Amino acid sequence: MFVFMTGRENFAKLLANIGMATKMKTADPQLTVELIFLTPAVETLNKRQVMFKPVLEAIKEAKKTGIKIVACEVAMANVGLQKEDIEYGLVDEFASVGGLYVLQKIKEGYEVLTI
């Protein structure tokens, strides 16, 4: 599981790690990979911001390999992001509290990379 906490302040890091996740999933299609977007990274899911287009395109490529995309609803509220601001179908699941979602995944045996 990739936990994204970096946003517009470090696009290169965000894009590089989405790309790495995509390559990992492509190399091993049986691997379960999830990307969860917390504050401030969740802000990059906003389809109305032109500057986020490279991130959105990278996420779409990741989804083609079977990677699950999760957005934290608390983080969304913190940055004023509504579900309508996110392209339909981009996010597979909206976690009510991202931290608890990550904790549950750790309990399930997921390895977590925080970016």
HELIX and SHEET records of a PDB file:
HELIX    1   1 ARG A    8  ASN A   10  5                                   3    
HELIX    2   2 PHE A   11  ALA A   27  1                                  17    
HELIX    3   3 ALA A   41  LEU A   45  5                                   5    
HELIX    4   4 VAL A   50  PHE A   52  5                                   3    
HELIX    5   5 LYS A   53  LYS A   64  1                                  12    
HELIX    6   6 GLU A   73  VAL A   79  1                                   7    
HELIX    7   7 LYS A   83  ASP A   85  5                                   3    
HELIX    8   8 GLY A   98  LYS A  107  1                                  10    
SHEET    1   A 5 GLU A  93  ALA A  95  0                                        
SHEET    2   A 5 LYS A  68  CYS A  72  1                                        
SHEET    3   A 5 GLU A  34  PHE A  37  1                                        
SHEET    4   A 5 PHE A   2  PHE A   4  1                                        
SHEET    5   A 5 LEU A 113  THR A 114  1                                        
END                                                                             
